[in-house]
Amino acid sequence: MTQRLHLVFGGELDDPAGTRFRDVGAIHVVGVFPDYASAYRAWKAEAQRTVDNAHMRYFIAHLHRLLDEGAEAGPTAEVRA
């Protein structure tokens, strides 16, 4: 059975319409979840908790997509020394 990990994280953005964080060091990592449903519940709870701050946004990252070794790597996936 395939494990589908999801990361929930968020923080204050420079612009509410964008995705650039004001302070990367202040990003709130909510956690890693074993399925989308539990990640969505965590995302929703944090989004509702911070609803009064228009610059605060939370996201769900699909970690299992990053771990799929069968997928072709994008140009940023390879680290060059």
QUINORZI-V292069 format. One line per field, one symbol per residue. phi: phi as a letter, one per 40 degrees, with the letter a starting at -180 (. if undefined). A space follows every 10 residues. Layout:
BEGIN
phi=???
END
This chain:
BEGIN
phi=.ccbcbbbaa icbcbdcbbc ccadcbcccc ibbcaccccc ccdccccccb ccbcccbbbb bccccccccc cccccccccb c
END
